[in-house]
């Protein structure tokens, strides 16, 4: 009887060790970060996200730009997210997502287009985040385009990128932005403004229009129309209220 109990005890211990080994292997696999595959001959488009990012200002341009991969004979877009953490961020409306890159420690690909969706604290504490502002400044040095939606324009303004530029932001925040940055030329009653390589939009559902506009600049009217049709958007640039500054 003692021998049987001894044998059972040994098997139980072996089973526990095996279980612990499996847990350790699973933990190792889960902790390994997988970076997105970025195909060559495409524009690299980075979306700057953080806790409190608003869904529409993120998903509208993401939808437009991601769908470029289904168009033929163009340099489509690699779309990915960047944040200051490896952990999941939670949007203002409650969607949780894992960033593709952590700009504080990961080696980032060259970013051709930087998109700054609006976030809950773009009018206050985010403007005091030196690492965030410095990241935007650094990417701006080589980016072909830098775009903002809604209050993302406050980040561009804080980084000094809208100096001597015309811009816009969320309609009800324009007066506050003028107070905070009195030297800037901030326009009302327009959906978006394109000045040099900077495109600032009113945000919300109008983030679709600003993103389609950039696609029309890059790819032409026909491709922009195809993208709009695929997302059931009534697209006619000539009917929109926007400003383009010739530089």
NORLIN-V254432 format. One record per residue. N is the residue number from 1. RES is the residue in three letters. SS is DSSP state (@ for helix, = for strand, . for the rest). D_LAST is the distance of its C-alpha to the last C-alpha in whole Angstrom. Layout:
# NORLIN-V254432
n;res;ss;d_last
N;RES;SS;D_LAST
N;RES;SS;D_LAST
This chain:
# NORLIN-V254432
n;res;ss;d_last
1;UNK;.;92
2;UNK;@;91
3;UNK;@;90
4;UNK;@;88
5;UNK;@;86
6;UNK;@;85
7;UNK;@;84
8;UNK;@;82
9;UNK;@;80
10;UNK;@;79
11;UNK;@;77
12;UNK;@;76
13;UNK;@;74
14;UNK;@;73
15;UNK;@;71
16;UNK;@;70
17;UNK;@;68
18;UNK;@;67
19;UNK;@;65
20;UNK;@;64
21;UNK;@;63
22;UNK;@;61
23;UNK;@;59
24;UNK;@;58
25;UNK;@;57
26;UNK;@;55
27;UNK;@;53
28;UNK;@;52
29;UNK;@;50
30;UNK;@;49
31;UNK;@;47
32;UNK;.;46
33;UNK;.;42
34;UNK;.;41
35;UNK;.;37
36;UNK;.;35
37;UNK;.;35
38;UNK;.;32
39;UNK;.;32
40;UNK;.;30
41;UNK;.;27
42;UNK;.;25
43;UNK;=;23
44;UNK;=;24
45;UNK;=;23
46;UNK;=;25
47;UNK;=;26
48;UNK;=;27
49;UNK;.;30
50;UNK;.;32
51;UNK;.;35
52;UNK;.;35
53;UNK;=;32
54;UNK;.;31
55;UNK;@;32
56;UNK;@;30
57;UNK;@;27
58;UNK;@;28
59;UNK;@;30
60;UNK;@;27
61;UNK;@;25
62;UNK;@;27
63;UNK;@;29
64;UNK;@;26
65;UNK;@;25
66;UNK;@;29
67;UNK;@;29
68;UNK;@;27
69;UNK;@;30
70;UNK;@;32
71;UNK;.;30
72;UNK;.;30
73;UNK;.;28
74;UNK;.;25
75;UNK;.;24
76;UNK;.;26
77;UNK;=;25
78;UNK;=;28
79;UNK;=;28
80;UNK;=;29
81;UNK;=;30
82;UNK;=;30
83;UNK;=;32
84;UNK;.;34
85;UNK;.;37
86;UNK;.;39
87;UNK;.;41
88;UNK;=;40
89;UNK;=;38
90;UNK;=;38
91;UNK;.;36
92;UNK;.;36
93;UNK;.;38
94;UNK;.;40
95;UNK;.;39
96;UNK;=;40
97;UNK;=;38
98;UNK;=;38
99;UNK;.;35
100;UNK;.;34
101;UNK;=;33
102;UNK;=;34
103;UNK;.;31
104;UNK;.;34
105;UNK;.;36
106;UNK;.;35
107;UNK;.;33
108;UNK;.;30
109;UNK;.;28
110;UNK;.;25
111;UNK;.;22
112;UNK;.;19
113;UNK;=;19
114;UNK;=;20
115;UNK;=;21
116;UNK;=;23
117;UNK;.;25
118;UNK;.;26
119;UNK;=;30
120;UNK;.;33
121;UNK;.;32
122;UNK;.;28
123;UNK;.;29
124;UNK;.;32
125;UNK;@;33
126;UNK;@;30
127;UNK;@;28
128;UNK;@;31
129;UNK;.;31
130;UNK;@;30
131;UNK;@;30
132;UNK;@;28
133;UNK;@;25
134;UNK;@;25
135;UNK;@;25
136;UNK;@;22
137;UNK;@;21
138;UNK;@;22
139;UNK;@;21
140;UNK;@;17
141;UNK;.;18
142;UNK;.;18
143;UNK;.;17
144;UNK;.;14
145;UNK;=;14
146;UNK;=;16
147;UNK;=;17
148;UNK;=;19
149;UNK;=;22
150;UNK;.;24
151;UNK;.;24
152;UNK;@;23
153;UNK;@;20
154;UNK;@;22
155;UNK;@;23
156;UNK;@;19
157;UNK;@;19
158;UNK;@;22
159;UNK;.;21
160;UNK;.;18
161;UNK;.;15
162;UNK;.;14
163;UNK;.;14
164;UNK;.;12
165;UNK;.;10
166;UNK;=;12
167;UNK;=;14
168;UNK;.;18
169;UNK;.;21
170;UNK;.;25
171;UNK;@;25
172;UNK;@;28
173;UNK;@;27
174;UNK;@;24
175;UNK;@;26
176;UNK;@;27
177;UNK;@;24
178;UNK;@;23
179;UNK;@;26
180;UNK;@;26
181;UNK;.;22
182;UNK;.;23
183;UNK;.;20
184;UNK;.;17
185;UNK;=;16
186;UNK;=;17
187;UNK;.;18
188;UNK;.;21
189;UNK;.;22
190;UNK;.;19
191;UNK;.;20
192;UNK;=;17
193;UNK;=;13
194;UNK;=;10
195;UNK;=;7
196;UNK;.;6
197;UNK;.;9
198;UNK;=;11
199;UNK;=;13
200;UNK;=;16
201;UNK;=;19
202;UNK;.;22
203;UNK;.;24
204;UNK;.;28
205;UNK;.;28
206;UNK;@;24
207;UNK;@;23
208;UNK;@;24
209;UNK;@;22
210;UNK;@;19
211;UNK;@;20
212;UNK;@;21
213;UNK;@;17
214;UNK;@;16
215;UNK;@;19
216;UNK;@;18
217;UNK;@;15
218;UNK;@;17
219;UNK;@;20
220;UNK;.;20
221;UNK;@;21
222;UNK;@;25
223;UNK;@;25
224;UNK;@;23
225;UNK;@;26
226;UNK;@;29
227;UNK;@;27
228;UNK;@;28
229;UNK;@;31
230;UNK;@;32
231;UNK;.;32
232;UNK;.;33
233;UNK;.;30
234;UNK;.;29
235;UNK;.;26
236;UNK;.;24
237;UNK;@;20
238;UNK;@;21
239;UNK;@;23
240;UNK;.;21
241;UNK;.;20
242;UNK;=;16
243;UNK;=;13
244;UNK;=;9
245;UNK;=;6
246;UNK;.;4
247;UNK;.;0
